[in-house]
């Protein structure tokens, strides 16, 4: 088997402007999905990863707090929100919810 004379080596040209545009578009789409949730809808969610994203990043504190109070989030999620949420009020609400549930720092539920 011989190689054709007109074959070209595979080269990869990365268009960084296009890549950055695509990444920015994905992030904007993600933020729109997060911000579209209402407090009532969040109460019905069962996916911990989705609840965590909402609790960490939603701009409406009531919606973020609803995510914190959802039983599907879990102690680990509440701890992460308490330390990393965008809004200080949400961080405080996560600490309060964990205390109300009797969750200690090692993730055990004491109820």
C-alpha positions as CSV (number, residue, x, y, z in Angstrom):
1,X,0.0,0.0,0.0
2,X,1.5,3.3,-1.0
3,X,0.7,6.8,0.2
4,X,-0.8,9.2,-2.3
5,X,1.5,12.0,-3.3
6,X,-1.2,14.6,-2.6
7,X,-1.9,13.5,1.0
8,X,-1.3,16.1,3.6
9,X,-0.3,15.7,7.2
10,X,-3.1,16.3,9.7
11,X,-2.8,19.6,11.2
12,X,-4.9,21.2,13.8
13,X,-5.5,24.9,13.6
14,X,-7.3,26.3,16.7
15,X,-9.3,29.4,16.1
16,X,-9.1,30.8,19.6
17,X,-11.6,33.6,18.8
18,X,-14.2,31.0,17.7
19,X,-13.4,28.8,20.6
20,X,-13.9,31.6,23.1
21,X,-17.1,32.6,21.4
22,X,-18.4,29.1,21.7
23,X,-17.4,28.8,25.3
24,X,-19.1,32.2,26.1
25,X,-22.2,31.1,24.3
26,X,-22.4,27.8,26.3
27,X,-21.9,29.7,29.5
28,X,-24.6,32.2,28.6
29,X,-27.0,29.3,27.7
30,X,-26.2,27.6,31.0
31,X,-26.9,30.8,32.9
32,X,-30.2,31.3,31.1
33,X,-31.2,27.8,32.1
34,X,-30.2,28.4,35.7
35,X,-32.0,31.7,35.9
36,X,-35.2,30.4,34.3
37,X,-36.1,28.3,37.4
38,X,-38.7,29.6,39.9
39,X,-38.9,28.7,43.6
40,X,-41.9,26.5,43.0
41,X,-40.2,24.6,40.2
42,X,-37.1,24.0,42.2
43,X,-39.1,22.3,45.0
44,X,-40.0,19.6,42.4
45,X,-36.4,18.9,41.2
46,X,-34.7,15.7,42.1
47,X,-31.3,16.0,40.5
48,X,-28.7,17.1,43.1
49,X,-26.3,18.6,40.5
50,X,-29.0,20.8,39.1
51,X,-30.1,21.9,42.6
52,X,-26.5,22.7,43.5
53,X,-26.0,24.9,40.4
54,X,-29.2,26.8,41.2
55,X,-28.3,27.2,44.8
56,X,-24.8,28.4,43.9
57,X,-25.6,30.8,41.1
58,X,-29.3,31.9,40.9
59,X,-29.6,35.6,41.2
60,X,-33.0,35.3,43.0
61,X,-32.2,34.5,46.7
62,X,-35.7,32.9,47.2
63,X,-35.0,30.5,44.3
64,X,-31.5,29.6,45.7
65,X,-33.0,29.1,49.2
66,X,-35.7,26.8,47.7
67,X,-32.9,24.7,46.2
68,X,-31.1,24.6,49.5
69,X,-34.2,23.3,51.3
70,X,-34.8,20.6,48.7
71,X,-34.2,17.2,50.3
72,X,-32.5,15.9,47.2
73,X,-29.6,18.4,47.6
74,X,-28.1,16.7,50.6
75,X,-25.6,17.7,53.3
76,X,-22.6,17.8,51.0
77,X,-24.4,20.2,48.6
78,X,-25.5,22.4,51.4
79,X,-21.9,22.6,52.8
80,X,-20.6,23.5,49.3
81,X,-23.3,26.2,49.0
82,X,-22.5,27.6,52.5
83,X,-18.9,28.0,51.4
84,X,-19.2,29.0,47.7
85,X,-22.6,30.5,46.8
86,X,-22.4,33.8,44.8
87,X,-24.6,35.6,47.4
88,X,-23.7,35.9,51.1
89,X,-27.4,35.6,52.0
90,X,-27.5,32.2,50.3
91,X,-24.4,31.1,52.1
92,X,-26.0,32.0,55.4
93,X,-29.2,30.3,54.5
94,X,-27.3,27.1,53.6
95,X,-25.6,27.2,57.0
96,X,-29.0,27.7,58.7
97,X,-30.6,24.9,56.8
98,X,-27.8,22.5,57.7
99,X,-28.1,23.5,61.3
100,X,-31.9,23.1,61.2
101,X,-31.4,19.6,59.8
102,X,-28.8,18.7,62.3
103,X,-26.1,18.1,59.7
104,X,-22.7,18.3,61.2
105,X,-19.5,19.2,59.4
106,X,-18.6,15.6,58.4
107,X,-21.9,15.2,56.5
108,X,-23.8,13.0,58.9
109,X,-27.4,13.7,59.5
110,X,-28.2,13.6,63.3
111,X,-32.0,13.3,63.0
